[in-house]
Amino acid sequence: MNYAAIKPCDIANGPGVRVSLFVSGCTHHCPGCFQPETWDFNYGERFTDREIWRILHLLEPSYISGLTILGGEPLEYQNMPDVWALLDAFRRMGPREKTVWLYTGSTLEYLYARPYREGALTREILSKVDILVDGRFVEAQKDISLVFRGSANQRIIDLRKTETAGEIVLWREEETRGNA
């Protein structure tokens, strides 16, 4: 996997100050995408164990609220092994109180319906994610007043509450105020 950027202090892609990884490669090609350069799987730098350790180190300060992974498309099959490796290291060694946000152009329903090996790896990744922002960016539904998403069709899903409830539970911003 290649990555376009690692932002050590991102305030645009989840609550609080976050470390964000922008992966390269996306086949959605949404019209109006804010980072079309990340569609190319070869864009940017190669993602290695060195970047995993760098991200884990960047997550150490108490003012960092968590990790956000976006792109590009983190859940393109060719990106998934490296995304899983990062999340596995984070969940094993990272601070427990910090959250993981992941952005995808796919819907949660589509991700859960993926077959075989791709589906199993998708579910393993999602088991390590707290909040999923799902759905393609739709230019006709663009709304700059929305929090942490670009178009009205995109959902911010609390995966832990969704798992418990057995139905999709949307994230509510007011639940995290004062916790960042």
C-alpha positions as CSV (number, residue, x, y, z in Angstrom):
1,M,0.0,0.0,0.0
2,N,1.1,3.6,-0.6
3,Y,0.0,6.5,1.4
4,A,-0.5,10.2,0.4
5,A,0.1,11.7,3.9
6,I,0.3,11.2,7.6
7,K,-1.1,14.3,9.4
8,P,0.1,14.4,13.1
9,C,-2.4,17.1,14.2
10,D,-5.7,16.8,12.2
11,I,-8.8,18.5,13.4
12,A,-11.0,18.0,10.3
13,N,-11.6,14.2,10.3
14,G,-13.0,13.3,13.7
15,P,-13.4,14.9,17.1
16,G,-10.4,16.5,18.9
17,V,-6.9,16.4,17.6
18,R,-6.2,13.2,15.6
19,V,-3.4,11.5,13.8
20,S,-4.7,10.8,10.2
21,L,-3.4,8.4,7.6
22,F,-4.4,9.2,4.0
23,V,-4.0,6.0,2.0
24,S,-3.6,5.9,-1.8
25,G,-5.8,4.0,-4.2
26,C,-9.5,4.3,-4.8
27,T,-11.8,2.9,-7.5
28,H,-14.9,5.0,-6.5
29,H,-13.7,8.1,-8.4
30,C,-16.4,10.3,-6.9
31,P,-17.0,13.4,-8.9
32,G,-15.9,16.4,-6.8
33,C,-13.6,14.3,-4.6
34,F,-11.4,16.6,-2.6
35,Q,-8.3,14.5,-3.2
36,P,-8.5,12.9,-6.6
37,E,-4.7,12.4,-6.6
38,T,-5.3,9.6,-4.0
39,W,-7.2,7.5,-6.6
40,D,-3.8,6.3,-7.9
41,F,-2.6,3.3,-6.0
42,N,1.0,4.3,-6.7
43,Y,0.6,7.9,-5.4
44,G,2.8,8.9,-2.5
45,E,5.1,6.8,-0.4
46,R,5.3,3.1,0.4
47,F,3.6,2.2,3.7
48,T,5.9,0.0,5.8
49,D,6.4,-1.0,9.4
50,R,8.3,2.2,9.9
51,E,5.1,4.2,9.3
52,I,3.2,2.0,11.7
53,W,5.7,2.8,14.5
54,R,5.7,6.5,13.5
55,I,1.9,6.6,13.8
56,L,1.9,4.8,17.1
57,H,4.5,7.3,18.4
58,L,2.4,10.2,17.1
59,L,-0.6,8.9,19.0
60,E,1.2,8.9,22.4
61,P,0.5,12.5,23.6
62,S,-2.5,12.9,25.8
63,Y,-4.0,15.7,23.6
64,I,-4.3,13.3,20.7
65,S,-7.9,11.9,20.6
66,G,-7.2,9.0,18.2
67,L,-6.5,7.7,14.8
68,T,-8.3,8.4,11.5
69,I,-7.8,6.4,8.4
70,L,-9.1,7.8,5.1
71,G,-7.9,8.2,1.6
72,G,-8.2,7.2,-1.1
73,E,-10.1,4.2,0.0
74,P,-8.8,2.3,3.0
75,L,-11.0,-0.7,2.3
76,E,-9.9,-1.3,-1.3
77,Y,-8.7,-5.0,-1.1
78,Q,-5.1,-4.2,-2.0
79,N,-5.0,-1.6,0.9
80,M,-6.6,-3.8,3.5
81,P,-3.6,-5.9,4.7
82,D,-1.7,-2.8,5.7
83,V,-4.7,-1.1,7.2
84,W,-5.3,-4.2,9.3
85,A,-1.6,-4.3,10.3
86,L,-1.8,-0.7,11.5
87,L,-5.1,-1.3,13.4
88,D,-3.8,-4.5,15.0
89,A,-0.7,-2.8,16.2
90,F,-2.7,0.2,17.5
91,R,-5.2,-2.1,19.4
92,R,-2.4,-4.2,20.9
93,M,0.0,-1.4,21.8
94,G,-1.8,1.9,21.5
95,P,-3.6,3.8,24.2
96,R,-7.0,2.2,25.0
97,E,-8.9,5.5,25.5
98,K,-8.2,6.7,21.9
99,T,-10.7,6.0,19.1
100,V,-10.3,4.9,15.6
101,W,-12.3,6.5,12.8
102,L,-12.3,5.1,9.3
103,Y,-13.8,6.7,6.1
104,T,-15.0,4.5,3.2
105,G,-16.9,5.2,0.0
106,S,-18.7,1.9,0.6
107,T,-21.8,1.5,2.8
108,L,-21.6,-0.7,5.9
109,E,-24.3,-3.0,4.4
110,Y,-22.1,-3.5,1.3
111,L,-19.0,-4.1,3.5
112,Y,-20.8,-6.8,5.6
113,A,-21.9,-8.5,2.4
114,R,-18.4,-8.9,0.9
115,P,-17.8,-12.6,0.2
116,Y,-15.1,-15.0,1.4
117,R,-11.5,-13.8,2.1
118,E,-12.3,-10.2,1.3
119,G,-15.3,-10.2,3.6
120,A,-13.4,-11.9,6.5
121,L,-10.6,-9.3,6.4
122,T,-13.2,-6.5,6.1
123,R,-14.9,-7.7,9.3
124,E,-11.6,-8.1,11.1
125,I,-10.7,-4.4,10.2
126,L,-14.2,-3.2,11.2
127,S,-13.9,-5.0,14.6
128,K,-11.0,-2.6,15.4
129,V,-12.8,0.6,14.3
130,D,-15.0,2.7,16.6
131,I,-16.6,5.0,14.1
132,L,-17.2,4.4,10.4
133,V,-18.0,7.2,8.0
134,D,-19.6,5.4,5.1
135,G,-20.9,6.3,1.6
136,R,-19.5,7.8,-1.5
137,F,-19.1,11.6,-1.7
138,V,-22.1,12.8,-3.8
139,E,-21.4,16.3,-5.2
140,A,-25.2,17.1,-5.6
141,Q,-25.5,16.4,-1.8
142,K,-22.4,18.4,-0.8
143,D,-23.0,20.4,2.4
144,I,-20.2,22.3,4.0
145,S,-22.1,22.6,7.3
146,L,-22.0,18.9,7.9
147,V,-19.6,17.7,10.7
148,F,-16.9,15.3,9.6
149,R,-18.4,14.4,6.2
150,G,-18.8,16.0,2.8
151,S,-22.2,15.1,1.6
152,A,-25.6,14.4,3.2
153,N,-25.8,10.8,2.1
154,Q,-22.7,9.9,4.2
155,R,-23.4,8.4,7.6
156,I,-21.2,8.5,10.7
157,I,-21.8,5.1,12.3
158,D,-20.9,4.2,15.9
159,L,-19.8,0.6,15.2
160,R,-19.6,-0.5,18.8
161,K,-23.2,0.6,19.5
162,T,-24.3,-0.8,16.2
163,E,-22.8,-4.2,17.1
164,T,-24.6,-4.1,20.5
165,A,-28.0,-2.9,19.1
166,G,-28.0,-5.2,16.0
167,E,-29.0,-2.2,13.9
168,I,-27.2,0.9,12.7
169,V,-26.6,3.5,15.4
170,L,-25.4,6.9,14.2
171,W,-22.7,8.7,16.1
172,R,-23.8,11.8,18.0
173,E,-21.3,14.6,18.3
174,E,-22.6,15.7,21.7
175,E,-21.6,12.3,23.2
176,T,-17.9,13.1,22.7
177,R,-17.8,16.8,23.8
178,G,-15.6,17.1,26.8
179,N,-14.0,13.7,26.1
180,A,-11.6,14.8,23.4
